[in-house]
Amino acid sequence: MSTFTRSWFLILSAAALLNRYWIRPSGFWFADQYLNDVLSMPILLQLSLGTLRLVYRAPQKWLNGAQVIAAWMQISVFFELIFPHLSPDAHGDVLDVLAYLAGAGMYWMIQKAEISRATNLAG
């Protein structure tokens, strides 16, 4: 299955789009404020993985822990420290940083399950 057509990736992407353009405001604080922040990390990390696989022509390539942590740190710094100084509509929120971390952790668990499944199928 292609990197960009994994069922979990499509479901999370659809949920983020629905939440952004149709559901909000829902009246439920988590969905309104943090759901897309959680979902953004697995989506962005999978897009990054797919790009790496295309560039290096390595379908068995995976993101390592340092890459996942670096992505979390970059997203957190850009969206919660830098962008609030550039746009009056943006604001920094430490809970967003935790939401990004939860999303990175979710991605890490999904990727580990996929690696395990690929290893079991190969062996």
C-alpha positions as CSV (number, residue, x, y, z in Angstrom):
1,M,0.0,0.0,0.0
2,S,1.3,3.4,-0.9
3,T,2.6,5.8,1.8
4,F,-0.1,8.3,0.9
5,T,-3.0,5.9,0.8
6,R,-2.7,4.2,4.2
7,S,-6.2,4.0,5.7
8,W,-5.2,5.7,8.9
9,F,-3.6,8.6,7.0
10,L,-6.7,9.1,4.9
11,I,-9.0,8.9,8.0
12,L,-6.9,11.4,10.0
13,S,-6.7,13.7,7.0
14,A,-10.5,13.6,6.4
15,A,-11.1,14.1,10.2
16,A,-8.8,17.2,10.2
17,L,-10.5,18.6,7.1
18,L,-14.0,18.0,8.5
19,N,-13.1,19.5,11.8
20,R,-11.5,22.5,10.2
21,Y,-14.2,23.3,7.6
22,W,-17.4,21.7,8.8
23,I,-17.6,20.8,12.4
24,R,-16.0,23.8,14.2
25,P,-17.3,25.4,16.2
26,S,-18.7,22.3,17.9
27,G,-18.9,23.6,21.4
28,F,-16.5,20.9,22.6
29,W,-13.3,22.7,23.6
30,F,-10.9,19.9,22.6
31,A,-12.3,19.5,19.1
32,D,-12.4,23.3,18.6
33,Q,-9.0,24.1,20.0
34,Y,-6.7,21.0,19.9
35,L,-7.9,18.2,17.7
36,N,-6.3,19.5,14.5
37,D,-3.1,20.2,16.4
38,V,-3.0,16.5,17.4
39,L,-3.9,15.3,13.9
40,S,-1.4,17.6,12.2
41,M,1.7,15.8,13.4
42,P,0.8,12.3,12.0
43,I,-0.4,13.9,8.8
44,L,2.7,16.0,8.3
45,L,5.1,13.2,9.4
46,Q,3.5,10.8,6.9
47,L,3.8,13.4,4.2
48,S,7.4,13.8,5.1
49,L,8.0,10.1,5.1
50,G,6.4,9.8,1.7
51,T,8.5,12.6,0.3
52,L,11.7,10.9,1.7
53,R,10.7,7.6,0.1
54,L,10.1,9.3,-3.3
55,V,13.4,11.3,-3.2
56,Y,15.5,8.4,-2.0
57,R,13.5,5.7,-3.9
58,A,13.5,3.7,-0.7
59,P,10.1,2.2,-0.1
60,Q,11.3,0.6,3.1
61,K,12.6,3.8,4.7
62,W,11.1,4.9,8.0
63,L,11.4,8.0,10.2
64,N,13.6,7.5,13.2
65,G,13.0,8.9,16.7
66,A,15.3,11.9,16.2
67,Q,13.4,12.9,13.0
68,V,10.0,12.7,14.7
69,I,11.3,14.7,17.7
70,A,12.9,17.3,15.4
71,A,9.7,17.7,13.5
72,W,7.7,18.2,16.7
73,M,10.2,20.8,17.9
74,Q,10.2,22.7,14.6
75,I,6.4,22.8,14.4
76,S,6.2,23.9,18.0
77,V,8.8,26.6,17.6
78,F,7.4,28.0,14.4
79,F,3.7,27.9,15.3
80,E,3.9,28.8,19.0
81,L,6.9,31.0,19.3
82,I,7.7,32.7,15.9
83,F,4.3,33.0,14.1
84,P,2.6,34.8,17.0
85,H,5.1,37.6,16.6
86,L,4.4,37.8,12.8
87,S,0.6,37.7,12.8
88,P,-1.9,39.4,15.1
89,D,-4.3,36.5,14.6
90,A,-1.8,33.9,15.9
91,H,-1.2,33.2,19.5
92,G,1.3,30.9,21.4
93,D,-0.3,28.2,23.5
94,V,1.7,25.6,25.5
95,L,-1.2,23.2,25.2
96,D,-0.8,23.3,21.4
97,V,2.8,22.2,22.0
98,L,1.5,19.3,24.1
99,A,-1.1,18.5,21.4
100,Y,1.7,18.4,18.8
101,L,3.6,16.0,21.1
102,A,0.6,13.8,21.5
103,G,0.3,13.7,17.7
104,A,4.0,12.8,17.3
105,G,3.6,10.1,19.8
106,M,0.5,8.8,17.9
107,Y,2.5,8.7,14.7
108,W,5.4,6.9,16.4
109,M,3.0,4.2,17.7
110,I,1.4,3.8,14.2
111,Q,4.8,3.6,12.5
112,K,6.0,1.0,15.0
113,A,3.0,-1.1,14.3
114,E,3.5,-0.8,10.5
115,I,7.2,-1.7,10.9
116,S,6.2,-4.7,13.0
117,R,3.6,-5.8,10.4
118,A,6.1,-5.3,7.5
119,T,8.7,-7.3,9.4
120,N,6.2,-10.2,10.1
121,L,5.1,-10.3,6.4
122,A,8.7,-10.3,5.2
123,G,9.8,-13.0,7.5
